[in-house]
C-alpha cells in the first residue's frame, strides 16, 4: 500500500489471485485512487475474480474518478 501511495505514475493492481474482498479493501482502494488522482495518475484494477468484481461494483470503486477498472478481463500480468 505504501508503494502505491508513493507512486508517481499510474498504479496497476492485478486482482487475479484475490478470492475475497471486504469493505476495508474497498476503502483502501478508494483512498489510493484519490491520492493518485490528486497527483495526476490513475489506479488500474485488473483481472478480478467474479466475487471480487461484484464487491467492487456494489461499492462503486469502479466508478470513482481516477479508477480504470478492466473488470474480469484476463489481461497479461
PyMOL Python script that loads the backbone (N, CA, C, O; Angstrom):
from pymol import cmd

cmd.read_pdbstr("""\
ATOM      1  N   UNK A   1       0.814  -1.187   0.000  1.00  0.00           N
ATOM      2  CA  UNK A   1       0.000   0.000   0.000  1.00  0.00           C
ATOM      3  C   UNK A   1       0.861   1.255   0.000  1.00  0.00           C
ATOM      4  O   UNK A   1       0.570   2.208  -0.723  1.00  0.00           O
ATOM      5  N   UNK A   2       1.907   1.263   0.797  1.00  0.00           N
ATOM      6  CA  UNK A   2       2.753   2.455   0.874  1.00  0.00           C
ATOM      7  C   UNK A   2       3.442   2.728  -0.455  1.00  0.00           C
ATOM      8  O   UNK A   2       3.645   3.887  -0.816  1.00  0.00           O
ATOM      9  N   UNK A   3       3.806   1.677  -1.188  1.00  0.00           N
ATOM     10  CA  UNK A   3       4.419   1.877  -2.514  1.00  0.00           C
ATOM     11  C   UNK A   3       3.426   2.515  -3.471  1.00  0.00           C
ATOM     12  O   UNK A   3       3.789   3.386  -4.262  1.00  0.00           O
ATOM     13  N   UNK A   4       2.167   2.082  -3.401  1.00  0.00           N
ATOM     14  CA  UNK A   4       1.139   2.655  -4.274  1.00  0.00           C
ATOM     15  C   UNK A   4       0.915   4.127  -3.947  1.00  0.00           C
ATOM     16  O   UNK A   4       0.754   4.949  -4.849  1.00  0.00           O
ATOM     17  N   UNK A   5       0.905   4.456  -2.672  1.00  0.00           N
ATOM     18  CA  UNK A   5       0.688   5.841  -2.277  1.00  0.00           C
ATOM     19  C   UNK A   5       1.852   6.743  -2.665  1.00  0.00           C
ATOM     20  O   UNK A   5       1.669   7.943  -2.869  1.00  0.00           O
ATOM     21  N   UNK A   6       3.037   6.174  -2.768  1.00  0.00           N
ATOM     22  CA  UNK A   6       4.225   6.951  -3.113  1.00  0.00           C
ATOM     23  C   UNK A   6       4.473   6.998  -4.621  1.00  0.00           C
ATOM     24  O   UNK A   6       5.385   7.689  -5.073  1.00  0.00           O
ATOM     25  N   UNK A   7       3.679   6.278  -5.395  1.00  0.00           N
ATOM     26  CA  UNK A   7       3.905   6.185  -6.846  1.00  0.00           C
ATOM     27  C   UNK A   7       3.733   7.540  -7.522  1.00  0.00           C
ATOM     28  O   UNK A   7       2.905   8.359  -7.123  1.00  0.00           O
ATOM     29  N   UNK A   8       4.529   7.747  -8.538  1.00  0.00           N
ATOM     30  CA  UNK A   8       4.440   8.985  -9.323  1.00  0.00           C
ATOM     31  C   UNK A   8       3.866   8.713 -10.713  1.00  0.00           C
ATOM     32  O   UNK A   8       3.811   9.606 -11.559  1.00  0.00           O
ATOM     33  N   UNK A   9       3.444   7.483 -10.934  1.00  0.00           N
ATOM     34  CA  UNK A   9       2.824   7.083 -12.202  1.00  0.00           C
ATOM     35  C   UNK A   9       1.546   6.310 -11.887  1.00  0.00           C
ATOM     36  O   UNK A   9       1.211   6.100 -10.721  1.00  0.00           O
ATOM     37  N   UNK A  10       0.840   5.892 -12.927  1.00  0.00           N
ATOM     38  CA  UNK A  10      -0.343   5.058 -12.725  1.00  0.00           C
ATOM     39  C   UNK A  10       0.051   3.789 -11.979  1.00  0.00           C
ATOM     40  O   UNK A  10       1.165   3.287 -12.125  1.00  0.00           O
ATOM     41  N   UNK A  11      -0.878   3.281 -11.183  1.00  0.00           N
ATOM     42  CA  UNK A  11      -0.660   2.050 -10.420  1.00  0.00           C
ATOM     43  C   UNK A  11      -1.612   0.985 -10.951  1.00  0.00           C
ATOM     44  O   UNK A  11      -2.812   1.227 -11.084  1.00  0.00           O
ATOM     45  N   UNK A  12      -1.072  -0.195 -11.254  1.00  0.00           N
ATOM     46  CA  UNK A  12      -1.872  -1.323 -11.729  1.00  0.00           C
ATOM     47  C   UNK A  12      -1.969  -2.345 -10.609  1.00  0.00           C
ATOM     48  O   UNK A  12      -0.955  -2.796 -10.075  1.00  0.00           O
ATOM     49  N   UNK A  13      -3.206  -2.708 -10.257  1.00  0.00           N
ATOM     50  CA  UNK A  13      -3.439  -3.720  -9.229  1.00  0.00           C
ATOM     51  C   UNK A  13      -4.037  -4.944  -9.921  1.00  0.00           C
ATOM     52  O   UNK A  13      -5.160  -4.897 -10.422  1.00  0.00           O
ATOM     53  N   UNK A  14      -3.279  -6.033  -9.943  1.00  0.00           N
ATOM     54  CA  UNK A  14      -3.736  -7.288 -10.537  1.00  0.00           C
ATOM     55  C   UNK A  14      -4.411  -8.094  -9.431  1.00  0.00           C
ATOM     56  O   UNK A  14      -3.761  -8.520  -8.477  1.00  0.00           O
ATOM     57  N   UNK A  15      -5.704  -8.296  -9.568  1.00  0.00           N
ATOM     58  CA  UNK A  15      -6.502  -8.939  -8.533  1.00  0.00           C
ATOM     59  C   UNK A  15      -6.745 -10.428  -8.792  1.00  0.00           C
ATOM     60  O   UNK A  15      -7.564 -11.041  -8.107  1.00  0.00           O
ATOM     61  N   UNK A  16      -6.052 -11.015  -9.760  1.00  0.00           N
ATOM     62  CA  UNK A  16      -6.356 -12.382 -10.188  1.00  0.00           C
ATOM     63  C   UNK A  16      -6.252 -13.418  -9.073  1.00  0.00           C
ATOM     64  O   UNK A  16      -6.970 -14.417  -9.123  1.00  0.00           O
ATOM     65  N   UNK A  17      -5.416 -13.234  -8.092  1.00  0.00           N
ATOM     66  CA  UNK A  17      -5.269 -14.225  -7.028  1.00  0.00           C
ATOM     67  C   UNK A  17      -6.098 -13.896  -5.789  1.00  0.00           C
ATOM     68  O   UNK A  17      -6.093 -14.654  -4.820  1.00  0.00           O
ATOM     69  N   UNK A  18      -6.802 -12.782  -5.816  1.00  0.00           N
ATOM     70  CA  UNK A  18      -7.624 -12.378  -4.678  1.00  0.00           C
ATOM     71  C   UNK A  18      -8.972 -13.083  -4.758  1.00  0.00           C
ATOM     72  O   UNK A  18      -9.687 -12.950  -5.751  1.00  0.00           O
ATOM     73  N   UNK A  19      -9.319 -13.834  -3.714  1.00  0.00           N
ATOM     74  CA  UNK A  19     -10.582 -14.571  -3.722  1.00  0.00           C
ATOM     75  C   UNK A  19     -11.623 -13.961  -2.796  1.00  0.00           C
ATOM     76  O   UNK A  19     -12.787 -14.359  -2.832  1.00  0.00           O
ATOM     77  N   UNK A  20     -11.228 -13.006  -1.972  1.00  0.00           N
ATOM     78  CA  UNK A  20     -12.142 -12.368  -1.026  1.00  0.00           C
ATOM     79  C   UNK A  20     -11.815 -10.889  -0.937  1.00  0.00           C
ATOM     80  O   UNK A  20     -10.648 -10.499  -0.917  1.00  0.00           O
ATOM     81  N   UNK A  21     -12.842 -10.079  -0.883  1.00  0.00           N
ATOM     82  CA  UNK A  21     -12.657  -8.637  -0.699  1.00  0.00           C
ATOM     83  C   UNK A  21     -13.759  -8.119   0.211  1.00  0.00           C
ATOM     84  O   UNK A  21     -14.918  -8.517   0.090  1.00  0.00           O
ATOM     85  N   UNK A  22     -13.390  -7.231   1.119  1.00  0.00           N
ATOM     86  CA  UNK A  22     -14.384  -6.647   2.009  1.00  0.00           C
ATOM     87  C   UNK A  22     -14.295  -5.125   1.972  1.00  0.00           C
ATOM     88  O   UNK A  22     -13.550  -4.552   1.176  1.00  0.00           O
ATOM     89  N   UNK A  23     -15.055  -4.489   2.835  1.00  0.00           N
ATOM     90  CA  UNK A  23     -15.131  -3.023   2.819  1.00  0.00           C
ATOM     91  C   UNK A  23     -13.799  -2.361   3.146  1.00  0.00           C
ATOM     92  O   UNK A  23     -13.534  -1.257   2.669  1.00  0.00           O
ATOM     93  N   UNK A  24     -12.964  -3.000   3.941  1.00  0.00           N
ATOM     94  CA  UNK A  24     -11.681  -2.373   4.261  1.00  0.00           C
ATOM     95  C   UNK A  24     -10.783  -2.299   3.032  1.00  0.00           C
ATOM     96  O   UNK A  24     -10.071  -1.311   2.849  1.00  0.00           O
ATOM     97  N   UNK A  25     -10.804  -3.322   2.193  1.00  0.00           N
ATOM     98  CA  UNK A  25     -10.039  -3.263   0.940  1.00  0.00           C
ATOM     99  C   UNK A  25     -10.611  -2.193   0.020  1.00  0.00           C
ATOM    100  O   UNK A  25      -9.857  -1.451  -0.610  1.00  0.00           O
ATOM    101  N   UNK A  26     -11.936  -2.104  -0.065  1.00  0.00           N
ATOM    102  CA  UNK A  26     -12.559  -1.102  -0.932  1.00  0.00           C
ATOM    103  C   UNK A  26     -12.191   0.306  -0.474  1.00  0.00           C
ATOM    104  O   UNK A  26     -11.948   1.187  -1.299  1.00  0.00           O
ATOM    105  N   UNK A  27     -12.150   0.514   0.832  1.00  0.00           N
ATOM    106  CA  UNK A  27     -11.753   1.813   1.368  1.00  0.00           C
ATOM    107  C   UNK A  27     -10.297   2.113   1.014  1.00  0.00           C
ATOM    108  O   UNK A  27      -9.971   3.234   0.623  1.00  0.00           O
ATOM    109  N   UNK A  28      -9.430   1.121   1.148  1.00  0.00           N
ATOM    110  CA  UNK A  28      -8.023   1.311   0.791  1.00  0.00           C
ATOM    111  C   UNK A  28      -7.867   1.646  -0.688  1.00  0.00           C
ATOM    112  O   UNK A  28      -7.106   2.545  -1.043  1.00  0.00           O
ATOM    113  N   UNK A  29      -8.584   0.928  -1.550  1.00  0.00           N
ATOM    114  CA  UNK A  29      -8.512   1.209  -2.982  1.00  0.00           C
ATOM    115  C   UNK A  29      -9.021   2.618  -3.293  1.00  0.00           C
ATOM    116  O   UNK A  29      -8.438   3.323  -4.117  1.00  0.00           O
ATOM    117  N   UNK A  30     -10.099   3.022  -2.638  1.00  0.00           N
ATOM    118  CA  UNK A  30     -10.636   4.369  -2.851  1.00  0.00           C
ATOM    119  C   UNK A  30      -9.645   5.436  -2.400  1.00  0.00           C
ATOM    120  O   UNK A  30      -9.481   6.460  -3.062  1.00  0.00           O
ATOM    121  N   UNK A  31      -8.993   5.192  -1.280  1.00  0.00           N
ATOM    122  CA  UNK A  31      -8.009   6.145  -0.765  1.00  0.00           C
ATOM    123  C   UNK A  31      -6.816   6.264  -1.723  1.00  0.00           C
ATOM    124  O   UNK A  31      -6.358   7.367  -2.021  1.00  0.00           O
ATOM    125  N   UNK A  32      -6.332   5.140  -2.192  1.00  0.00           N
ATOM    126  CA  UNK A  32      -5.211   5.160  -3.143  1.00  0.00           C
ATOM    127  C   UNK A  32      -5.638   5.868  -4.425  1.00  0.00           C
ATOM    128  O   UNK A  32      -4.888   6.687  -4.956  1.00  0.00           O
ATOM    129  N   UNK A  33      -6.820   5.565  -4.921  1.00  0.00           N
ATOM    130  CA  UNK A  33      -7.308   6.205  -6.151  1.00  0.00           C
ATOM    131  C   UNK A  33      -7.388   7.721  -5.986  1.00  0.00           C
ATOM    132  O   UNK A  33      -7.020   8.467  -6.893  1.00  0.00           O
ATOM    133  N   UNK A  34      -7.860   8.168  -4.848  1.00  0.00           N
ATOM    134  CA  UNK A  34      -7.978   9.619  -4.602  1.00  0.00           C
ATOM    135  C   UNK A  34      -6.607  10.287  -4.593  1.00  0.00           C
ATOM    136  O   UNK A  34      -6.407  11.332  -5.213  1.00  0.00           O
ATOM    137  N   UNK A  35      -5.675   9.674  -3.887  1.00  0.00           N
ATOM    138  CA  UNK A  35      -4.335  10.272  -3.819  1.00  0.00           C
ATOM    139  C   UNK A  35      -3.646  10.270  -5.178  1.00  0.00           C
ATOM    140  O   UNK A  35      -2.972  11.233  -5.545  1.00  0.00           O
ATOM    141  N   UNK A  36      -3.820   9.186  -5.914  1.00  0.00           N
ATOM    142  CA  UNK A  36      -3.230   9.137  -7.257  1.00  0.00           C
ATOM    143  C   UNK A  36      -3.853  10.196  -8.156  1.00  0.00           C
ATOM    144  O   UNK A  36      -3.150  10.882  -8.897  1.00  0.00           O
ATOM    145  N   UNK A  37      -5.183  10.326  -8.088  1.00  0.00           N
ATOM    146  CA  UNK A  37      -5.865  11.326  -8.918  1.00  0.00           C
ATOM    147  C   UNK A  37      -5.379  12.723  -8.596  1.00  0.00           C
ATOM    148  O   UNK A  37      -5.186  13.538  -9.498  1.00  0.00           O
ATOM    149  N   UNK A  38      -5.179  13.007  -7.321  1.00  0.00           N
ATOM    150  CA  UNK A  38      -4.686  14.325  -6.918  1.00  0.00           C
ATOM    151  C   UNK A  38      -3.280  14.576  -7.462  1.00  0.00           C
ATOM    152  O   UNK A  38      -2.884  15.724  -7.666  1.00  0.00           O
ATOM    153  N   UNK A  39      -2.530  13.502  -7.694  1.00  0.00           N
ATOM    154  CA  UNK A  39      -1.169  13.617  -8.235  1.00  0.00           C
ATOM    155  C   UNK A  39      -1.152  13.507  -9.759  1.00  0.00           C
ATOM    156  O   UNK A  39      -0.088  13.539 -10.377  1.00  0.00           O
ATOM    157  N   UNK A  40      -2.350  13.375 -10.367  1.00  0.00           N
ATOM    158  CA  UNK A  40      -2.427  13.292 -11.826  1.00  0.00           C
ATOM    159  C   UNK A  40      -2.245  11.896 -12.383  1.00  0.00           C
ATOM    160  O   UNK A  40      -1.980  11.738 -13.575  1.00  0.00           O
ATOM    161  N   UNK A  41      -2.383  10.882 -11.548  1.00  0.00           N
ATOM    162  CA  UNK A  41      -2.240   9.496 -12.003  1.00  0.00           C
ATOM    163  C   UNK A  41      -3.550   8.745 -11.789  1.00  0.00           C
ATOM    164  O   UNK A  41      -4.513   9.287 -11.247  1.00  0.00           O
ATOM    165  N   UNK A  42      -3.567   7.476 -12.229  1.00  0.00           N
ATOM    166  CA  UNK A  42      -4.782   6.673 -12.114  1.00  0.00           C
ATOM    167  C   UNK A  42      -4.483   5.318 -11.478  1.00  0.00           C
ATOM    168  O   UNK A  42      -3.341   4.858 -11.447  1.00  0.00           O
ATOM    169  N   UNK A  43      -5.538   4.703 -10.977  1.00  0.00           N
ATOM    170  CA  UNK A  43      -5.477   3.367 -10.403  1.00  0.00           C
ATOM    171  C   UNK A  43      -6.175   2.419 -11.380  1.00  0.00           C
ATOM    172  O   UNK A  43      -7.346   2.609 -11.707  1.00  0.00           O
ATOM    173  N   UNK A  44      -5.450   1.401 -11.842  1.00  0.00           N
ATOM    174  CA  UNK A  44      -5.997   0.402 -12.763  1.00  0.00           C
ATOM    175  C   UNK A  44      -6.263  -0.878 -11.987  1.00  0.00           C
ATOM    176  O   UNK A  44      -5.361  -1.419 -11.348  1.00  0.00           O
ATOM    177  N   UNK A  45      -7.504  -1.366 -12.042  1.00  0.00           N
ATOM    178  CA  UNK A  45      -7.874  -2.620 -11.393  1.00  0.00           C
ATOM    179  C   UNK A  45      -8.072  -3.664 -12.485  1.00  0.00           C
ATOM    180  O   UNK A  45      -8.853  -3.462 -13.415  1.00  0.00           O
ATOM    181  N   UNK A  46      -7.358  -4.783 -12.365  1.00  0.00           N
ATOM    182  CA  UNK A  46      -7.386  -5.793 -13.424  1.00  0.00           C
ATOM    183  C   UNK A  46      -7.615  -7.192 -12.871  1.00  0.00           C
ATOM    184  O   UNK A  46      -7.259  -7.511 -11.736  1.00  0.00           O
ATOM    185  N   UNK A  47      -8.229  -8.019 -13.728  1.00  0.00           N
ATOM    186  CA  UNK A  47      -8.321  -9.467 -13.526  1.00  0.00           C
ATOM    187  C   UNK A  47      -9.025  -9.891 -12.242  1.00  0.00           C
ATOM    188  O   UNK A  47      -8.620 -10.866 -11.609  1.00  0.00           O
ATOM    189  N   UNK A  48     -10.053  -9.184 -11.859  1.00  0.00           N
ATOM    190  CA  UNK A  48     -10.788  -9.543 -10.640  1.00  0.00           C
ATOM    191  C   UNK A  48     -11.629 -10.799 -10.867  1.00  0.00           C
ATOM    192  O   UNK A  48     -12.262 -10.959 -11.911  1.00  0.00           O
ATOM    193  N   UNK A  49     -11.623 -11.674  -9.884  1.00  0.00           N
ATOM    194  CA  UNK A  49     -12.499 -12.837  -9.929  1.00  0.00           C
ATOM    195  C   UNK A  49     -13.939 -12.356  -9.743  1.00  0.00           C
ATOM    196  O   UNK A  49     -14.160 -11.285  -9.177  1.00  0.00           O
ATOM    197  N   UNK A  50     -14.922 -13.133 -10.211  1.00  0.00           N
ATOM    198  CA  UNK A  50     -16.320 -12.660 -10.202  1.00  0.00           C
ATOM    199  C   UNK A  50     -16.811 -12.157  -8.848  1.00  0.00           C
ATOM    200  O   UNK A  50     -17.486 -11.130  -8.790  1.00  0.00           O
ATOM    201  N   UNK A  51     -16.493 -12.845  -7.770  1.00  0.00           N
ATOM    202  CA  UNK A  51     -16.983 -12.421  -6.456  1.00  0.00           C
ATOM    203  C   UNK A  51     -16.313 -11.126  -5.999  1.00  0.00           C
ATOM    204  O   UNK A  51     -16.933 -10.321  -5.303  1.00  0.00           O
ATOM    205  N   UNK A  52     -15.078 -10.922  -6.379  1.00  0.00           N
ATOM    206  CA  UNK A  52     -14.378  -9.678  -6.036  1.00  0.00           C
ATOM    207  C   UNK A  52     -14.913  -8.540  -6.900  1.00  0.00           C
ATOM    208  O   UNK A  52     -15.144  -7.436  -6.406  1.00  0.00           O
ATOM    209  N   UNK A  53     -15.108  -8.807  -8.181  1.00  0.00           N
ATOM    210  CA  UNK A  53     -15.635  -7.784  -9.088  1.00  0.00           C
ATOM    211  C   UNK A  53     -17.017  -7.318  -8.616  1.00  0.00           C
ATOM    212  O   UNK A  53     -17.343  -6.134  -8.708  1.00  0.00           O
ATOM    213  N   UNK A  54     -17.818  -8.249  -8.115  1.00  0.00           N
ATOM    214  CA  UNK A  54     -19.156  -7.902  -7.630  1.00  0.00           C
ATOM    215  C   UNK A  54     -19.071  -6.905  -6.469  1.00  0.00           C
ATOM    216  O   UNK A  54     -19.847  -5.951  -6.422  1.00  0.00           O
ATOM    217  N   UNK A  55     -18.155  -7.110  -5.549  1.00  0.00           N
ATOM    218  CA  UNK A  55     -17.979  -6.184  -4.423  1.00  0.00           C
ATOM    219  C   UNK A  55     -17.523  -4.818  -4.941  1.00  0.00           C
ATOM    220  O   UNK A  55     -18.011  -3.784  -4.485  1.00  0.00           O
ATOM    221  N   UNK A  56     -16.595  -4.818  -5.888  1.00  0.00           N
ATOM    222  CA  UNK A  56     -16.118  -3.558  -6.481  1.00  0.00           C
ATOM    223  C   UNK A  56     -17.289  -2.792  -7.094  1.00  0.00           C
ATOM    224  O   UNK A  56     -17.407  -1.580  -6.913  1.00  0.00           O
ATOM    225  N   UNK A  57     -18.150  -3.500  -7.815  1.00  0.00           N
ATOM    226  CA  UNK A  57     -19.309  -2.850  -8.439  1.00  0.00           C
ATOM    227  C   UNK A  57     -20.323  -2.354  -7.408  1.00  0.00           C
ATOM    228  O   UNK A  57     -20.827  -1.236  -7.518  1.00  0.00           O
ATOM    229  N   UNK A  58     -20.617  -3.181  -6.414  1.00  0.00           N
ATOM    230  CA  UNK A  58     -21.610  -2.800  -5.402  1.00  0.00           C
ATOM    231  C   UNK A  58     -21.168  -1.547  -4.656  1.00  0.00           C
ATOM    232  O   UNK A  58     -21.962  -0.632  -4.436  1.00  0.00           O
ATOM    233  N   UNK A  59     -19.902  -1.513  -4.274  1.00  0.00           N
ATOM    234  CA  UNK A  59     -19.373  -0.364  -3.529  1.00  0.00           C
ATOM    235  C   UNK A  59     -19.189   0.838  -4.448  1.00  0.00           C
ATOM    236  O   UNK A  59     -19.283   1.981  -4.002  1.00  0.00           O
ATOM    237  N   UNK A  60     -18.930   0.587  -5.723  1.00  0.00           N
ATOM    238  CA  UNK A  60     -18.776   1.673  -6.683  1.00  0.00           C
ATOM    239  C   UNK A  60     -17.349   2.136  -6.901  1.00  0.00           C
ATOM    240  O   UNK A  60     -17.123   3.213  -7.454  1.00  0.00           O
ATOM    241  N   UNK A  61     -16.389   1.341  -6.476  1.00  0.00           N
ATOM    242  CA  UNK A  61     -14.984   1.725  -6.668  1.00  0.00           C
ATOM    243  C   UNK A  61     -14.680   1.896  -8.160  1.00  0.00           C
ATOM    244  O   UNK A  61     -13.888   2.759  -8.537  1.00  0.00           O
ATOM    245  N   UNK A  62     -15.306   1.080  -9.001  1.00  0.00           N
ATOM    246  CA  UNK A  62     -15.076   1.154 -10.443  1.00  0.00           C
ATOM    247  C   UNK A  62     -15.581   2.455 -11.062  1.00  0.00           C
ATOM    248  O   UNK A  62     -15.209   2.790 -12.186  1.00  0.00           O
ATOM    249  N   UNK A  63     -16.420   3.186 -10.340  1.00  0.00           N
ATOM    250  CA  UNK A  63     -16.957   4.454 -10.856  1.00  0.00           C
ATOM    251  C   UNK A  63     -16.263   5.692 -10.292  1.00  0.00           C
ATOM    252  O   UNK A  63     -16.623   6.818 -10.637  1.00  0.00           O
ATOM    253  N   UNK A  64     -15.285   5.490  -9.439  1.00  0.00           N
ATOM    254  CA  UNK A  64     -14.584   6.630  -8.849  1.00  0.00           C
ATOM    255  C   UNK A  64     -13.710   7.333  -9.886  1.00  0.00           C
ATOM    256  O   UNK A  64     -13.143   6.680 -10.763  1.00  0.00           O
ATOM    257  N   UNK A  65     -13.597   8.651  -9.792  1.00  0.00           N
ATOM    258  CA  UNK A  65     -12.680   9.363 -10.687  1.00  0.00           C
ATOM    259  C   UNK A  65     -11.254   8.847 -10.467  1.00  0.00           C
ATOM    260  O   UNK A  65     -10.815   8.659  -9.333  1.00  0.00           O
ATOM    261  N   UNK A  66     -10.564   8.629 -11.545  1.00  0.00           N
ATOM    262  CA  UNK A  66      -9.182   8.174 -11.446  1.00  0.00           C
ATOM    263  C   UNK A  66      -9.023   6.673 -11.402  1.00  0.00           C
ATOM    264  O   UNK A  66      -7.902   6.171 -11.319  1.00  0.00           O
ATOM    265  N   UNK A  67     -10.145   5.934 -11.456  1.00  0.00           N
ATOM    266  CA  UNK A  67     -10.081   4.468 -11.451  1.00  0.00           C
ATOM    267  C   UNK A  67     -10.391   3.954 -12.854  1.00  0.00           C
ATOM    268  O   UNK A  67     -11.395   4.327 -13.461  1.00  0.00           O
ATOM    269  N   UNK A  68      -9.520   3.103 -13.348  1.00  0.00           N
ATOM    270  CA  UNK A  68      -9.748   2.413 -14.611  1.00  0.00           C
ATOM    271  C   UNK A  68      -9.934   0.952 -14.248  1.00  0.00           C
ATOM    272  O   UNK A  68      -8.985   0.280 -13.843  1.00  0.00           O
ATOM    273  N   UNK A  69     -11.160   0.460 -14.393  1.00  0.00           N
ATOM    274  CA  UNK A  69     -11.458  -0.913 -13.990  1.00  0.00           C
ATOM    275  C   UNK A  69     -11.654  -1.775 -15.228  1.00  0.00           C
ATOM    276  O   UNK A  69     -12.603  -1.588 -15.990  1.00  0.00           O
ATOM    277  N   UNK A  70     -10.747  -2.717 -15.415  1.00  0.00           N
ATOM    278  CA  UNK A  70     -10.835  -3.634 -16.548  1.00  0.00           C
ATOM    279  C   UNK A  70     -11.671  -4.856 -16.189  1.00  0.00           C
ATOM    280  O   UNK A  70     -11.775  -5.797 -16.976  1.00  0.00           O
ATOM    281  N   UNK A  71     -12.251  -4.838 -15.026  1.00  0.00           N
ATOM    282  CA  UNK A  71     -13.188  -5.872 -14.625  1.00  0.00           C
ATOM    283  C   UNK A  71     -12.607  -7.256 -14.590  1.00  0.00           C
ATOM    284  O   UNK A  71     -11.546  -7.499 -14.015  1.00  0.00           O
ATOM    285  N   UNK A  72     -13.328  -8.160 -15.218  1.00  0.00           N
ATOM    286  CA  UNK A  72     -12.960  -9.557 -15.156  1.00  0.00           C
ATOM    287  C   UNK A  72     -12.155  -9.994 -16.365  1.00  0.00           C
ATOM    288  O   UNK A  72     -11.830 -11.176 -16.476  1.00  0.00           O
ATOM    289  N   UNK A  73     -11.826  -9.106 -17.258  1.00  0.00           N
ATOM    290  CA  UNK A  73     -10.993  -9.476 -18.401  1.00  0.00           C
ATOM    291  C   UNK A  73      -9.653  -9.968 -17.897  1.00  0.00           C
ATOM    292  O   UNK A  73      -9.032  -9.332 -17.045  1.00  0.00           O
ATOM    293  N   UNK A  74      -9.214 -11.072 -18.407  1.00  0.00           N
ATOM    294  CA  UNK A  74      -7.902 -11.573 -18.019  1.00  0.00           C
ATOM    295  C   UNK A  74      -6.868 -10.932 -18.927  1.00  0.00           C
ATOM    296  O   UNK A  74      -6.827 -11.188 -20.130  1.00  0.00           O
ATOM    297  N   UNK A  75      -6.045 -10.103 -18.332  1.00  0.00           N
ATOM    298  CA  UNK A  75      -5.018  -9.385 -19.073  1.00  0.00           C
ATOM    299  C   UNK A  75      -3.657  -9.938 -18.691  1.00  0.00           C
ATOM    300  O   UNK A  75      -3.486 -10.441 -17.581  1.00  0.00           O
ATOM    301  N   UNK A  76      -2.691  -9.854 -19.587  1.00  0.00           N
ATOM    302  CA  UNK A  76      -1.347 -10.346 -19.261  1.00  0.00           C
ATOM    303  C   UNK A  76      -0.802  -9.667 -18.006  1.00  0.00           C
ATOM    304  O   UNK A  76      -1.020  -8.477 -17.779  1.00  0.00           O
ATOM    305  N   UNK A  77      -0.100 -10.438 -17.211  1.00  0.00           N
ATOM    306  CA  UNK A  77       0.479  -9.911 -15.967  1.00  0.00           C
ATOM    307  C   UNK A  77       1.616  -8.970 -16.250  1.00  0.00           C
ATOM    308  O   UNK A  77       2.220  -8.433 -15.321  1.00  0.00           O
TER     309      UNK A  77
END
""", "prot")
cmd.dss("prot")
cmd.show_as("cartoon", "prot")
cmd.util.cbc("prot")
cmd.orient("prot")
